[in-house]
Amino acid sequence: MARSRWNLYIAECADGSYYTGIAKDVEKRIEAHNSGKGAKYTATHGPVKLIFQEPQASYSTALRREYQVKTLPKDRKTRFVLGEKLRRPLRRAKMTFQKNRKRK
């Protein structure tokens, strides 16, 4: 059984800001952003153009990578887009909202 391929992508908005997301079909997702049917953020900051794309092994890997990139400051994202390496998150890495959760 073939795995579906998820991709991390970074789009640059008309105002110079970056939008980071994941999708199976990035071109279709960019079209959705530009038609106003993507995310609320890109609807108000669009149109967008794709500036970076990185294949991911699975949906969960893509989500972890998206979270990792979204938490970077813009200058670091710019360096990442230009080719600077960024360590992949650990397989069992938790996102900050998952840490220190107390069970009742």
Backbone as JSON, one array per atom type, in Angstrom:
{
  "sequence": "MARSRWNLYIAECADGSYYTGIAKDVEKRIEAHNSGKGAKYTATHGPVKLIFQEPQASYSTALRREYQVKTLPKDRKTRFVLGEKLRRPLRRAKMTFQKNRKRK",
  "N": [[0.84, -1.18, 0.0], [0.67, 2.15, -0.94], [1.99, 5.05, 0.57], [0.42, 8.13, 1.35], [1.62, 11.28, 0.36], [2.56, 13.94, 2.29], [3.15, 17.44, 2.43], [5.16, 20.06, 3.64], [4.71, 23.51, 3.4], [5.68, 26.84, 2.56], [4.36, 29.95, 2.1], [4.58, 33.15, 0.63], [3.01, 36.1, 1.5], [1.21, 38.92, 0.08], [1.83, 41.15, 1.6], [4.36, 40.61, 2.48], [4.6, 38.92, 4.63], [4.87, 35.56, 6.0], [3.22, 32.45, 5.41], [2.73, 29.35, 6.81], [2.07, 25.97, 6.15], [0.53, 22.67, 5.76], [-0.05, 20.21, 3.24], [-1.45, 17.82, 0.94], [-1.68, 18.23, -1.8], [-0.06, 20.75, -2.87], [-0.1, 22.81, -4.82], [-2.82, 23.01, -5.43], [-3.73, 23.83, -2.95], [-2.51, 26.33, -2.7], [-3.87, 27.67, -4.74], [-6.4, 27.65, -3.56], [-5.92, 29.32, -1.36], [-5.42, 31.73, -2.73], [-7.86, 32.19, -3.89], [-9.39, 32.96, -1.83], [-10.47, 30.99, -0.29], [-8.86, 29.57, 1.35], [-6.99, 29.77, 4.19], [-8.01, 31.93, 6.92], [-6.08, 33.82, 7.47], [-4.54, 34.1, 5.08], [-6.51, 35.03, 3.43], [-6.84, 37.65, 4.17], [-4.29, 38.65, 3.86], [-3.39, 38.06, 1.35], [-2.69, 38.23, -2.23], [-0.97, 35.01, -2.35], [2.29, 33.52, -2.84], [4.02, 30.55, -3.59], [6.93, 29.72, -1.89], [8.5, 27.81, -0.73], [8.83, 24.29, -0.33], [8.56, 21.11, 1.18], [8.8, 17.67, 1.24], [7.08, 15.31, 3.35], [7.04, 12.42, 5.46], [4.71, 11.43, 6.65], [1.4, 12.27, 7.87], [1.48, 12.96, 10.63], [4.2, 13.52, 10.97], [4.41, 15.69, 9.27], [2.77, 17.52, 10.62], [4.26, 17.94, 12.99], [6.59, 19.07, 11.92], [5.51, 21.37, 10.73], [4.63, 22.77, 13.01], [7.1, 23.2, 14.24], [8.38, 24.91, 12.36], [6.57, 27.05, 12.26], [6.94, 28.22, 14.74], [9.32, 29.56, 14.56], [11.18, 32.64, 14.4], [10.68, 35.28, 11.94], [13.09, 35.97, 10.52], [14.64, 33.7, 10.83], [13.03, 31.81, 9.55], [13.26, 32.79, 6.97], [15.97, 32.28, 6.46], [15.86, 29.5, 6.58], [14.2, 28.93, 4.36], [15.97, 29.77, 2.4], [17.81, 27.77, 2.47], [19.19, 27.05, 4.79], [19.89, 24.57, 7.17], [17.61, 22.82, 9.28], [17.08, 21.14, 12.16], [15.26, 18.13, 12.18], [12.2, 17.55, 13.94], [12.05, 15.45, 16.85], [10.78, 12.1, 16.79], [9.06, 11.53, 18.88], [8.57, 14.01, 19.81], [7.0, 16.56, 21.64], [4.53, 19.07, 21.27], [4.46, 22.44, 22.45], [1.99, 22.99, 23.65], [1.23, 20.53, 24.54], [2.84, 19.77, 26.6], [3.45, 19.2, 30.08], [0.84, 18.61, 30.9], [-1.68, 18.04, 33.16], [-3.24, 15.2, 34.43], [-6.54, 14.39, 35.38]],
  "CA": [[0.0, 0.0, 0.0], [1.48, 3.36, -1.05], [1.69, 6.1, 1.54], [0.13, 9.44, 0.79], [2.71, 12.21, 0.66], [2.22, 15.26, 2.8], [4.2, 18.43, 2.2], [5.2, 21.33, 4.36], [4.95, 24.58, 2.45], [5.71, 28.22, 3.05], [3.91, 30.89, 1.06], [4.78, 34.56, 0.96], [1.82, 36.9, 1.25], [1.44, 40.2, -0.61], [2.42, 42.13, 2.53], [5.7, 40.17, 2.85], [4.56, 37.94, 5.72], [4.9, 34.16, 5.59], [2.2, 31.53, 5.89], [3.25, 27.98, 6.8], [0.99, 24.99, 6.24], [0.79, 21.35, 5.19], [-1.07, 19.78, 2.28], [-1.05, 16.75, 0.02], [-1.56, 18.87, -3.11], [0.31, 22.13, -2.51], [-0.55, 23.74, -5.86], [-4.26, 23.18, -5.22], [-3.88, 24.59, -1.71], [-2.14, 27.72, -3.01], [-5.01, 28.19, -5.49], [-7.46, 27.9, -2.58], [-5.53, 30.54, -0.62], [-5.55, 32.9, -3.6], [-9.27, 32.43, -4.22], [-10.06, 33.37, -0.6], [-11.06, 29.83, 0.37], [-7.82, 28.89, 2.13], [-7.02, 30.15, 5.61], [-8.43, 33.32, 7.18], [-4.89, 34.67, 7.42], [-4.18, 34.4, 3.69], [-7.61, 35.78, 2.81], [-6.64, 39.07, 4.46], [-2.92, 39.04, 3.54], [-3.09, 37.54, 0.03], [-2.45, 36.87, -2.71], [0.25, 34.35, -1.89], [3.08, 32.76, -3.82], [4.77, 29.47, -2.97], [8.38, 29.98, -1.88], [9.23, 26.66, -0.18], [8.06, 23.06, -0.2], [9.39, 20.02, 1.69], [7.99, 16.46, 1.43], [7.07, 14.71, 4.68], [6.75, 10.99, 5.39], [3.36, 11.13, 7.1], [0.64, 13.41, 8.38], [1.99, 13.36, 11.95], [5.52, 14.13, 10.75], [4.15, 17.0, 8.68], [2.26, 18.4, 11.68], [5.36, 18.31, 13.88], [7.47, 19.98, 11.19], [4.79, 22.63, 10.6], [4.69, 23.45, 14.3], [8.49, 23.62, 14.42], [8.67, 26.05, 11.49], [5.71, 28.17, 12.65], [7.44, 28.86, 15.97], [10.55, 30.29, 14.27], [11.02, 34.05, 14.02], [10.7, 35.43, 10.48], [14.44, 35.94, 9.95], [15.08, 32.29, 10.83], [12.26, 31.17, 8.48], [13.87, 33.23, 5.71], [17.21, 31.51, 6.29], [15.44, 28.12, 6.3], [13.75, 28.92, 2.96], [17.15, 29.94, 1.56], [18.63, 26.56, 2.48], [19.81, 26.71, 6.07], [19.34, 23.34, 7.73], [16.83, 22.88, 10.51], [16.92, 19.77, 12.66], [13.9, 17.59, 12.19], [11.74, 17.28, 15.3], [12.1, 14.05, 17.24], [9.54, 11.37, 16.53], [8.19, 11.63, 20.05], [8.57, 15.4, 20.27], [5.69, 17.12, 21.97], [4.37, 20.48, 21.0], [4.42, 23.11, 23.75], [0.68, 22.91, 24.28], [1.06, 19.18, 25.06], [3.73, 19.56, 27.74], [3.01, 19.44, 31.45], [-0.6, 18.49, 31.06], [-2.01, 17.23, 34.33], [-4.44, 14.36, 34.28], [-7.43, 14.44, 36.54]],
  "C": [[0.89, 1.25, 0.0], [1.03, 4.4, -0.02], [1.34, 7.39, 0.8], [1.24, 10.39, 1.23], [2.16, 13.55, 1.11], [3.41, 16.17, 2.56], [4.03, 19.59, 3.16], [5.41, 22.39, 3.29], [4.97, 25.92, 3.16], [5.34, 29.1, 1.87], [4.19, 32.3, 1.55], [3.54, 35.33, 0.56], [2.2, 38.23, 0.61], [2.1, 41.23, 0.29], [3.82, 41.72, 3.02], [5.73, 39.17, 4.0], [4.55, 36.52, 5.15], [3.73, 33.4, 6.18], [2.76, 30.12, 5.74], [2.08, 27.02, 6.97], [1.44, 23.64, 5.72], [-0.36, 21.0, 4.25], [-0.54, 18.61, 1.48], [-0.81, 17.34, -1.37], [-1.32, 20.37, -2.88], [-0.2, 23.13, -3.55], [-2.04, 24.03, -5.7], [-4.53, 24.03, -3.98], [-3.55, 26.06, -1.92], [-3.27, 28.39, -3.8], [-6.16, 28.52, -4.55], [-7.16, 29.15, -1.77], [-5.8, 31.78, -1.47], [-6.99, 33.19, -4.01], [-10.07, 32.85, -2.98], [-10.69, 32.23, 0.17], [-10.04, 29.03, 1.17], [-7.99, 29.21, 3.6], [-7.48, 31.6, 5.75], [-7.25, 34.27, 7.03], [-4.57, 35.07, 5.97], [-5.29, 35.16, 2.97], [-7.42, 37.28, 3.03], [-5.24, 39.57, 4.1], [-2.5, 38.64, 2.12], [-3.0, 38.62, -1.02], [-1.11, 36.32, -2.23], [0.98, 33.71, -3.05], [3.9, 31.74, -3.05], [6.25, 29.78, -3.04], [9.18, 28.79, -1.36], [8.27, 25.49, -0.06], [9.01, 21.94, 0.23], [8.5, 18.79, 1.91], [8.15, 15.9, 2.84], [6.61, 13.26, 4.55], [5.31, 10.65, 5.76], [2.68, 12.4, 7.59], [1.2, 13.88, 9.72], [3.36, 14.01, 11.84], [5.35, 15.54, 10.19], [3.65, 17.98, 9.73], [3.37, 18.86, 12.62], [6.29, 19.32, 13.21], [6.81, 21.36, 11.02], [4.87, 23.43, 11.89], [6.09, 24.01, 14.56], [8.79, 24.89, 13.62], [7.84, 27.27, 11.89], [6.23, 28.9, 13.88], [8.74, 29.63, 15.75], [10.25, 31.77, 14.02], [11.2, 34.2, 12.51], [12.1, 35.37, 9.88], [14.97, 34.51, 9.87], [14.32, 31.51, 9.75], [12.85, 31.52, 7.12], [15.15, 32.45, 5.44], [16.9, 30.05, 5.96], [15.0, 27.98, 4.84], [14.95, 29.01, 2.01], [18.12, 28.76, 1.63], [19.32, 26.21, 3.78], [19.1, 25.49, 6.67], [18.62, 23.61, 9.05], [16.63, 21.44, 10.95], [15.48, 19.34, 12.62], [13.48, 17.34, 13.62], [11.82, 15.79, 15.6], [10.75, 13.4, 17.01], [8.55, 11.51, 17.68], [8.13, 13.06, 20.61], [7.15, 15.87, 20.53], [5.69, 18.59, 21.62], [4.15, 21.17, 22.35], [3.06, 23.03, 24.42], [0.4, 21.52, 24.84], [1.86, 18.94, 26.33], [3.04, 19.89, 29.05], [1.5, 19.43, 31.63], [-0.89, 17.57, 32.23], [-3.29, 16.45, 34.05], [-5.25, 14.41, 35.54], [-7.76, 13.05, 37.03]]
}
